[in-house]
Amino acid sequence: MRGRVILIAAAFFIMSCSKEEVRSERGIDYSYGKDLRHEKIILGDRLDNPYKTENMRLALNSLYPTKADRVDLKTTDLYVRFLPADDLEYETLQSMGIHLVDHPLDYDIVVEGDWYHDPEVPEAQMTWQYAVVGPDFDFPDIRYEIIDECYIAEHDAATRSDDWVDWDAVEREAYHLTGNADRIQETAVTKASGKGAPSGRITIVDEHANGGKPFGVAGVRVSCNSFVKFDHCYTDRDGYYTMSKTFSSELRYRLIFDNEKGFSIGFNLVLLPASVSTLGKSGPEGINMTITKDSEKKLFRRCVVNNAAYDYYSRCSSGDLDIAAPPADLRIWLFHTLGASSAVMLHHGTLLSNDMLASYLGTYSSLLEFFAPDITLGMYGKDEYRRIYSTACHELAHASHFSKAGTDYWDRYIAYIVTSYLKTGGMTYGDGLLNGAGYCEVGEMWSYYLESRMYKDRYGGSFPTFGTSYWFYPQIFRYLDERGISPSDIFNVLDATVNSRAALKNALMLAFPAKKDVIDQVFNRYR
């Protein structure tokens, strides 16, 4: 869409596999995480997992040598790894509620990062996915290995009756016995309450909004773990989070960009539907972190897109813009070395059936079948929050239009874009003369208009002129908006039959007969 659709495949080849003053304000930390790397995780030595059932039994016996035989300590969890063969197998695991990570949980992490790929697995394939499941887990027909049988006291209902056992102390003893005592956080142990659930706030600065004060990173998943003991939760709209489990050891924290609103931000050198950004190692009390444009670029861009999409989905509600939200399970990919963006909606069934495009891309088209994106956002040269916000809103507006107009409409839309690009020597939207131009005209009018509307609502000032230099006229919708035809009114006519300028004008006149003169005037003004 807004850019060259065929460059999506090229991205697979283009992508390459200062101190600040600390400000003390509740929930805001401008220093935390500044030195984190967001590339490949580097593993160190394998460690003895303190949560292995046998290690927890040894710890129990060590602390309660005369009473331990009263406790029937049985395995509560299995530490396993899966090797999904394709997207379908990975989705099968996710649909079972499994929390998957791409690196082993019982190794020292020498250098933190966002991703890992097992050297014994070909780079073009998905790597091993590590997880913790129940002892009675019904394994699907997907390659797997059981690494350890484990015991986590919170997962054993029977421990509630063993009130004479201090399971926190048993857990700490297991860390000592397995050579992991250095990971225990004594400050957490000595608190009067014993331990606390990790909590904190993740925020981001948009220097052109809210007076430069941080916003919450909204609806994103925060995950933490020590070995096989995991917990995760979603931030609220202000970026606050609180886990449900308690810990006393050092934890590894991560942001996982599958948002509670129903979209995910993926593809960061590994084929996974949701990108992961490490937040590093910290204590069990939780972390506060504030991301700015000076933070690592991938983290900053992911958080901006996350917030733009969260804002967009929220504004689709009946009390606001009152338009259809993008379809469920929307997949957004960020390409940091490309400038072009698109709403190809591959994951929802478009484009791959287009013989012309498949013929043009040849073997490259098969790459798109693996975790096919719906939206691709080119991040090259986009380092300001407002530029990324604007781009994301434009493509999300396309996704809403897709929800209304359907797959066949979108196939024709994409076909026009690609054909025009090829026949006009790379013009973004062609010249408007080829067959199917009306699909592009209507679609881009809508997306540039809504992008401009959302931008103005956020940043103020005059109504932006996004898209007004092209052969289509998004200013038509702005004109109608100013005269009482709302975004919802406009959107409601954008069904599969509105595939040309003439069809759009007729649909608006039928829907709003009282505004017939206004509609006629603006369409005659912009020809």
Secondary structure as GFF3:
##gff-version 3
##sequence-region A 1 527
A	DSSP	alpha_helix	7	14	.	.	.	ID=ss1
A	DSSP	beta_strand	42	46	.	.	.	ID=ss2
A	DSSP	alpha_helix	53	63	.	.	.	ID=ss3
A	DSSP	three_ten_helix	68	70	.	.	.	ID=ss4
A	DSSP	beta_strand	77	82	.	.	.	ID=ss5
A	DSSP	alpha_helix	87	95	.	.	.	ID=ss6
A	DSSP	beta_strand	107	111	.	.	.	ID=ss7
A	DSSP	beta_strand	129	133	.	.	.	ID=ss8
A	DSSP	beta_strand	144	150	.	.	.	ID=ss9
A	DSSP	three_ten_helix	153	155	.	.	.	ID=ss10
A	DSSP	three_ten_helix	157	161	.	.	.	ID=ss11
A	DSSP	alpha_helix	167	177	.	.	.	ID=ss12
A	DSSP	three_ten_helix	181	183	.	.	.	ID=ss13
A	DSSP	alpha_helix	186	189	.	.	.	ID=ss14
A	DSSP	beta_strand	199	204	.	.	.	ID=ss15
A	DSSP	three_ten_helix	210	212	.	.	.	ID=ss16
A	DSSP	beta_strand	215	216	.	.	.	ID=ss17
A	DSSP	beta_strand	221	226	.	.	.	ID=ss18
A	DSSP	beta_strand	229	234	.	.	.	ID=ss19
A	DSSP	beta_strand	240	242	.	.	.	ID=ss20
A	DSSP	beta_strand	251	256	.	.	.	ID=ss21
A	DSSP	beta_strand	263	266	.	.	.	ID=ss22
A	DSSP	beta_strand	276	282	.	.	.	ID=ss23
A	DSSP	beta_strand	288	291	.	.	.	ID=ss24
A	DSSP	alpha_helix	297	315	.	.	.	ID=ss25
A	DSSP	beta_strand	330	335	.	.	.	ID=ss26
A	DSSP	three_ten_helix	346	348	.	.	.	ID=ss27
A	DSSP	alpha_helix	355	361	.	.	.	ID=ss28
A	DSSP	three_ten_helix	362	369	.	.	.	ID=ss29
A	DSSP	beta_strand	375	378	.	.	.	ID=ss30
A	DSSP	alpha_helix	385	405	.	.	.	ID=ss31
A	DSSP	alpha_helix	407	423	.	.	.	ID=ss32
A	DSSP	alpha_helix	437	459	.	.	.	ID=ss33
A	DSSP	alpha_helix	475	482	.	.	.	ID=ss34
A	DSSP	alpha_helix	487	492	.	.	.	ID=ss35
A	DSSP	alpha_helix	501	511	.	.	.	ID=ss36
A	DSSP	three_ten_helix	513	515	.	.	.	ID=ss37
A	DSSP	alpha_helix	516	525	.	.	.	ID=ss38
###
